[in-house]
Amino acid sequence: MPTFLSHRLVRPAVLFTGVVLAVSVTGCGSSDDASTAGPSPSASASAVPSAEAGVLGIQDPWVKAADEGMTAAFGTLVNNTDADVTITGASTTVSPTELHEMAMQDGKMVMQAKEAGVVIKAGGEHKFEPGGDHLMLMNLNQPVKAGDELTFTLTFADGRTQTFTAVAKPFTGAQESYAPGHGEPMPHTSASHSPAP
């Protein structure tokens, strides 16, 4: 009789021990999952590259709407790094694109290509704005209507690139004239960006 009783008590004890072990293993598994569910390599990889892939912060990017010819893109470029960043080129699918600046030439403000690129100082910012530096869209191959979203790619001196989207909007401020020959001063006129009389 003691043998029968001991078998009856041993079986529930073994089952209970098995359940406790299963719960313990599951608990360890979930605590391991919780510790790896924090910043996993793929999660932190996607968070860090956004800072790296976005070499610069780009605030309020926009494009002046235009039916044909030329237009320009603007925005504020923010360099949150500890090193200067130089933009050497830009591109978009709707036209060839150049980095441009306004400069005095023969006593007149003219628009011209910024051959050395645009340097954004470490911890600083640089504005692309009407009447100043901008991305010049040369010879549009399609109209740029208000509300259109254009994708631009910036190229940096170190070979990196960054893509951003800018929304087109109507703009008449500063009365810029983005017209053919804008970079070549003509007699008795400023080549471009001249205020309307």
N, C-alpha and C positions, 0 to 999 in steps of 0.2 A: 504494500500500500504506500509506504513512503516513496517508492520508486515511481509509482503512477502519479502521485502528487507533485513530485519534483519535476517530472516531464511536463505537467500541466502548467507549472509556474515558469519553467524555463522558456517555453515557446512564447508567451506574451512578453517576457523580458527581452528576448531576442528581437521580436517584432518592434518593441518600443525603442530599443537601441538602434535598430535599422532606420526607424523614422527620424530619430534624433540626428543620426549621421547624415541622412538625406537633407534635412533642414539645414544642418551646419554647412554642408557642401553648397547648397543653394544660396545660403546667406553669404558664403565666401565668394561665390560666383557673382552675386549681385554687387557686393562691395568692390570686387575687382572691376566689374563693369562700370560702377559709379566712379571709381578712380580714373578709369581710362575714358569715361564719357566726358570728363573735363575737356581741356583743350587737347583733342587728339591731334596727331600729326597732320591729318588732312584738314581739320578745322583750323588749326593755327596756321597751316600753310595757306589756306584761303584768306585768312585775316591779314597775315604779314604781306603777301604779295600785293594786296590792294594798296598798301603803302609803297611797295617797291614798283609795282606795275604803274601806279600813278606817281611818276617821278615828281610831278608838281600837283598841287591842289589847283583846280580851275574853277573859279567862282563866276557865276552869272555869264556864261558864254552865250553869245548871240551873233546873228548875221543880219546885215541890212538886206531886206527884201529887194529884189531887182528882177525885171523881166528878161533882160539881156545885158550883154557887155560885161562890165566888171562890178564887183561889189567887195565888201570886206567883212571880216569876222573880228569880234572883240571879246573881251573878258579880262578878269584879273588872275594872273598866275602867281601862285603862292609857293615859295620854296621853304618847307619846314625842315630841311636837312642842314647839316653842318658844313656843306660844301656848295660852292657856286655851281649853277647848272646853266649850260649854254644850249639854246635851241638853234639848230642849224638849218632846219627846213620844216615844211608842212605840206600836207596834201589832203585833197578831198576828191570825191568822184565826180563832182559837178564842174570842175575846171582845174587847170593848173593853178597852183597856189604858191605865193612868195611871201617872205617876211619883208614888211615895208616900214619905212619911217618917214617922218616929215623933217625936212632939213632946209636951211637957208641956202639959196643959190642965187648969186647975182642980186641980192637984196629981196628975193622973193621966196616964199615957202613953196617947196615942191615935194612931191612924193617920189621916193626912190627905194630901190631894193636895199635891204640892210645886209650887206655882203658878209660882215663878220658874225652875223647871227645876233641873237638876243640873250644877254646874260642876266640871269635872275640870281642875285646875291644870296648867300647862305642866310637863312632866317628872314629873308626879305620877300618883297612882292614886286611885280611889274604889271602895269596896266596896258592892255591893248585897247585903245579908245579912239573914237573919231577925233581927227586932228592930231593924232600922235601915232605911235607904233601900232601896227595892225597886221592881220593876215589878209593879204590881197588875193582875191579870187579873180583870176585873169580869164577873160573870154569864156563866159558861162556857156555850157553846152545844153542847158535847160533853164527855164525860169526858176527863181527862188522865191516862192510865195510865202507870205506871212503865215506862220504856223508850221512850215516845213521844218523837219529836223535833218540837219546835215552832220555827217560824221567826219571828223578831222583826225589826222594822225600827225603828231609832232615827232620830229627826229632830233635827237640830242647829239652833242659832240662825241660822246662816248659810245655811240651806236645804239643806245636804247631808244625805244619808241613809246609813245603813249597816245591812246585814242580817246577822244571825247566827243560828245554830241552838243551841238548848238542849235537853238531854235531861231528861225528867221522872224523878223518883225519889221514893220514899216518904221522908217526913221528919217526925219528931215533936218535934224539938228546939225549945226556946223556947215550945212549946205555943201558937203563934199561932192566932188564930181569925179566919179570913177570912170574915166573915159580913155579910149586908146590914145597913146602918146603921153600918158600922164607922167611918165618919168623923164620926158625930154622937154626942157624949157623951150617955149616958143617965143618969138619976138613979141613984146608988148603984152604978154599974158603970162600968168603963172600956169604951169602945166596942169596942176590939179589941186584939189582941196582948197580952191579959192572960194571965199565966201561969196554968196550971190550979191550983186550990186544993190 
